[in-house]
């Protein structure tokens, strides 16, 4: 696999989320609320998921998002992509490079 820097991401809450952008319209901006419904996509549930034993977990209806703690809290973190040639699978004549894995350098 080939590793390339995609860019950087900024953290100001000590955590990150992974979510399909089409679900962002359902995101509810809120202050931390311990009683927020697990099914809601909101800051409160991202915080709760980041506070789990594994320092992260899924939240939202049907586990739409995953939240996790950033390694050293607030800061700017590099995001890398690992590309893999799947031309044997897609039967492409040339190379068919796809992102196979994402890595966020949190420390």
N, C-alpha and C positions, 0 to 999 in steps of 0.2 A: 504494500500500500504506500501511497505517496502522501506525505503530510505537508499541508500548507496553512499559513496564517490566514484566517478569514477576516479578523478584525479584533476589536476590543469591546468589552461591555463594562459599563459603570454600575457600581453597586452603592446605594446609599441607605439601604435598610438591613444590610448584613445577610441578604438572601437573594436568590434568583428563582425564577420560575421558567418552566418550559411549557409552552402552550401553542396550539395551532392558532394563527392570527384570526381565523374566522370566528373564534369564540370570544375575542376581546370585546365584542359588542355586548356580551353578557356580563362583563366585568363590573363589579360594584365597588366604587371607591368608598372606603369606610375607614373609620378609626378602629383600632383594635377592640374587638368585642368578643369576649369569651363565649357568649351564647349564640354566636352566628351559626346558622344552619350549615351542616357539613356540605350540603349540595350547592351552596352558593359559591360562585367564583368571586372572591373578595380578598382584600388584604388580611383580614382577620384569619381566614382559613389558610392562607399562605404562611402566616406566622405560626399557626398551630401545627401545620405539617412540618415546618422547619424545626420545630421544638421536639419532635418525636425522638425516640431513642436512637434511631439511625441518622438523625440530623436532617431528615427529609422524608417526603412521602407524597402520595397522590391526594388530590382533593377535588371537589366539584362533582356534580352528578356524572355518573359513569367515568369517574376519574379522568376528567378532561384536562387537568393540569397536574404538574408535579412541582413542588417547591423544595428547596434545600438551602442549607447555610452556605455562605461563601466562606472559604477557608480562613481568611484573616479579617472578615468583616467588610467594612466599607473600603472601596478602592476601585481600581481599574484592572480588569483581568483579560488576558489574551484568550481568544477562542480559535482553535485549530480544527481543520477538517482532514480526515483521512480518506483518500480517494482510492477506489478499487476499479479495475477494468472488468466489466461484466459482459464483454462482447461475446463470450462463449454462451452465456445465458440468453442474451437478446439476439444472438446470431447476427450481430452487426459486422459489416465488412471491415470497418476500422475500429479503433479503440472506442469503447463506450465507458467513459470514466464517470462514476457516480460516488456521492458521499456515502461512505460505509460507516463512519463513526465520527462523532464530535467530541472534542476534548477541551475542557476549560481549565486553564492553569490557575488554580485557586491559591497556591502557596508560592 
